[in-house]
Structures are given as structure tokens and as C-alpha cells.
Amino acid sequence: MPGRRHEGALPDASEEEAALAAVLKADVDALAGDIGERNDGRIDALRDAADLVAGRFNDAGYSAVQRHSFDVGGTRFDNLVAEVP
């Protein structure tokens, strides 16, 4: 592989990196634990997950977060689209 491999202990995370790690962990916990399985049989969980992700896109400064909705068998599904500022 190109580049040099790291040897030794990793440096401590900066305050910003530690804060980001905490937010990411909370999001994974919410998606995997609180919201749980997401599929067409658990449409409320699927929508809760989409709401969480859309909110995080907004928090991160992405502009124009949109939902592109489509229907399958009478159930509405959403794709999220976020534009990099």
C-alpha cells in the first residue's frame, strides 16, 4: 500500500474530534438501538431514521436538504438529498 504505516500509540483526540466522536456514537446508538430495524415492515422506524439523518445534515451545514419521495405498493419512501455548501 502506498504511504507509510503508523507505528506506536495514536495521539490523543482533540476536543473537536472527541466532540464529533460523541455525536457519532449517539447517532449510531439512536439508529441501531432506539430506532432499530428499518424496512418496509417498520415504516415508522424508517421515517424516524430519515428525520434523524436530515437533522444531522442540517446541523452539519448542508444546504437544501430535500426529500425525494416515491411510492411502492401504497407506502411512501423518501430518499434524502443534501447539497454541499
Backbone bond lengths (Angstrom), bond angles and torsions (degrees), N, CA, C in turn:
res aa  C-N    CA-C-N  psi(-1)  N-CA   C-N-CA  omega(-1)  CA-C   N-CA-C  phi
1 M - - - 1.443 - - 1.525 108.08 -
2 P 1.311 116.73 143.82 1.458 119.18 178.61 1.525 111.01 -68.74
3 G 1.304 115.19 158.06 1.459 119.76 177.99 1.510 111.44 88.60
4 R 1.313 113.65 179.26 1.459 119.47 -178.85 1.517 109.70 -109.51
5 R 1.301 116.01 141.06 1.462 120.06 179.35 1.528 109.18 -79.48
6 H 1.296 113.93 154.71 1.462 120.46 179.01 1.517 109.57 -84.06
7 E 1.307 115.99 139.14 1.461 120.95 175.12 1.518 108.36 -124.65
8 G 1.317 115.44 145.79 1.451 120.33 176.72 1.519 112.46 90.18
9 A 1.321 114.10 -172.16 1.465 120.94 -177.47 1.531 110.20 -72.75
10 L 1.304 114.81 146.61 1.459 119.65 175.68 1.521 109.43 -73.72
11 P 1.321 117.61 149.17 1.457 119.16 176.24 1.526 109.99 -69.07
12 D 1.327 116.50 155.48 1.457 120.38 176.39 1.526 109.70 -62.31
13 A 1.314 115.74 146.99 1.461 120.72 177.14 1.524 109.41 -68.90
14 S 1.330 115.63 145.78 1.456 120.30 174.09 1.531 108.52 -71.14
15 E 1.313 117.21 169.18 1.469 120.15 177.57 1.521 110.26 -60.41
16 E 1.326 116.40 -40.24 1.464 120.63 179.55 1.529 110.86 -64.62
17 E 1.320 117.27 -43.42 1.469 121.40 178.54 1.525 111.08 -64.89
18 A 1.321 116.90 -40.19 1.465 120.49 179.15 1.526 110.83 -65.74
19 A 1.335 116.79 -39.55 1.468 120.69 178.62 1.528 110.06 -65.34
20 L 1.334 116.48 -43.01 1.458 120.40 178.54 1.526 110.79 -63.24
21 A 1.326 116.96 -41.55 1.467 120.87 178.35 1.527 110.85 -60.24
22 A 1.326 116.98 -39.69 1.473 120.64 179.57 1.526 110.96 -65.86
23 V 1.337 117.11 -41.28 1.470 120.79 178.94 1.528 109.91 -65.53
24 L 1.329 116.93 -44.78 1.464 120.44 179.25 1.525 111.61 -61.71
25 K 1.333 116.67 -42.30 1.465 120.35 178.20 1.527 110.44 -62.00
26 A 1.331 116.79 -43.06 1.467 120.46 178.94 1.528 110.63 -62.08
27 D 1.334 117.04 -39.68 1.464 120.05 179.16 1.531 111.69 -66.85
28 V 1.329 116.66 -42.79 1.469 120.04 177.71 1.528 110.01 -63.61
29 D 1.339 116.60 -42.66 1.464 119.85 177.62 1.527 110.92 -60.45
30 A 1.342 116.62 -41.90 1.468 120.28 179.88 1.526 110.76 -65.49
31 L 1.339 116.47 -47.09 1.467 120.04 -177.85 1.524 112.16 -67.59
32 A 1.321 116.74 -45.03 1.467 120.17 -175.42 1.517 112.83 -82.85
33 G 1.326 117.25 -33.32 1.458 120.57 -174.42 1.508 114.01 -101.84
34 D 1.332 116.00 -63.31 1.470 120.36 -174.94 1.526 111.81 -66.81
35 I 1.327 116.57 -49.05 1.465 120.70 -178.47 1.525 109.93 -82.66
36 G 1.304 116.53 -45.60 1.458 120.93 175.06 1.517 114.50 75.04
37 E 1.299 114.41 -151.46 1.462 121.94 -175.41 1.525 110.33 -57.09
38 R 1.337 114.74 137.11 1.461 120.68 -178.30 1.521 108.93 -131.02
39 N 1.317 115.68 119.96 1.460 120.75 177.76 1.523 108.15 -166.01
40 D 1.334 116.77 -175.72 1.465 119.50 -176.82 1.522 113.23 -67.12
41 G 1.320 117.53 -15.71 1.463 120.65 175.02 1.529 112.95 -86.57
42 R 1.319 115.86 -11.53 1.471 122.21 178.95 1.522 108.85 -131.64
43 I 1.331 114.63 60.84 1.461 121.46 -171.74 1.533 111.84 -62.70
44 D 1.334 118.47 -34.40 1.469 119.64 178.44 1.526 110.93 -63.62
45 A 1.325 116.96 -39.55 1.458 120.40 177.58 1.527 110.60 -66.63
46 L 1.315 116.65 -38.34 1.455 121.28 178.12 1.527 110.21 -62.06
47 R 1.309 116.68 -42.76 1.475 121.04 179.05 1.521 111.22 -69.93
48 D 1.326 117.90 -38.09 1.474 120.64 176.23 1.528 110.73 -60.74
49 A 1.318 115.96 -41.21 1.464 120.08 178.70 1.525 110.49 -65.22
50 A 1.312 117.13 -42.07 1.468 120.55 178.37 1.528 110.53 -62.54
51 D 1.326 117.15 -39.89 1.470 120.71 177.55 1.521 111.18 -62.33
52 L 1.330 116.38 -42.75 1.464 120.72 179.06 1.529 110.82 -62.27
53 V 1.319 116.57 -47.47 1.462 120.77 -178.30 1.532 110.41 -65.36
54 A 1.320 117.58 -42.46 1.467 120.43 178.29 1.528 110.56 -60.70
55 G 1.308 116.59 -41.59 1.460 120.11 177.80 1.518 111.98 -63.09
56 R 1.320 116.90 -40.40 1.473 120.45 178.52 1.523 111.01 -67.50
57 F 1.337 117.47 -37.04 1.464 119.84 174.81 1.531 109.73 -59.66
58 N 1.332 116.27 -46.54 1.469 120.20 178.52 1.523 111.02 -61.57
59 D 1.327 116.88 -44.96 1.469 121.16 179.73 1.531 111.36 -59.45
60 A 1.334 116.18 -33.85 1.462 121.25 -177.73 1.527 112.22 -80.92
61 G 1.317 116.81 -3.53 1.456 120.02 176.62 1.516 115.35 92.21
62 Y 1.335 116.67 8.48 1.461 117.98 175.86 1.518 108.38 -68.17
63 S 1.321 115.25 139.60 1.459 118.66 -177.89 1.522 110.30 -98.07
64 A 1.284 114.67 156.61 1.461 122.51 172.71 1.525 112.84 54.10
65 V 1.330 117.50 50.25 1.462 119.96 174.86 1.525 107.16 -67.20
66 Q 1.313 115.85 122.34 1.459 121.39 -176.83 1.518 110.11 -124.33
67 R 1.314 114.30 154.14 1.465 120.79 172.40 1.524 107.38 -108.25
68 H 1.305 115.73 121.99 1.456 121.13 173.11 1.519 106.03 -100.93
69 S 1.317 114.84 106.64 1.460 121.12 -174.07 1.519 111.20 -93.24
70 F 1.323 114.97 149.94 1.459 121.66 174.51 1.516 107.87 -146.91
71 D 1.309 116.31 158.12 1.453 122.53 -175.17 1.530 109.79 -113.56
72 V 1.323 114.57 134.25 1.458 120.73 174.40 1.521 107.29 -133.05
73 G 1.299 116.43 116.14 1.455 120.75 177.30 1.516 114.18 57.92
74 G 1.322 116.24 32.93 1.462 120.51 179.00 1.519 114.63 85.54
75 T 1.319 118.16 4.02 1.458 122.43 178.35 1.521 108.95 -112.93
76 R 1.335 115.53 133.10 1.459 120.55 179.23 1.524 110.74 -86.03
77 F 1.310 116.22 133.22 1.455 123.34 174.18 1.522 107.99 -121.71
78 D 1.336 116.23 154.00 1.459 121.04 -179.21 1.516 111.04 -125.89
79 N 1.318 115.54 137.64 1.452 122.26 164.88 1.522 106.01 -103.08
80 L 1.314 117.08 137.71 1.460 121.29 177.46 1.513 109.01 -95.41
81 V 1.326 115.49 138.59 1.457 121.82 177.06 1.522 106.77 -128.68
82 A 1.341 115.49 126.49 1.463 120.95 178.31 1.515 108.59 -128.04
83 E 1.317 116.25 137.55 1.458 120.96 179.90 1.514 109.61 -99.10
84 V 1.326 115.29 134.69 1.457 120.46 176.93 1.527 107.44 -72.46
85 P 1.341 116.48 129.07 1.475 118.27 -178.65 1.517 111.88 -67.10
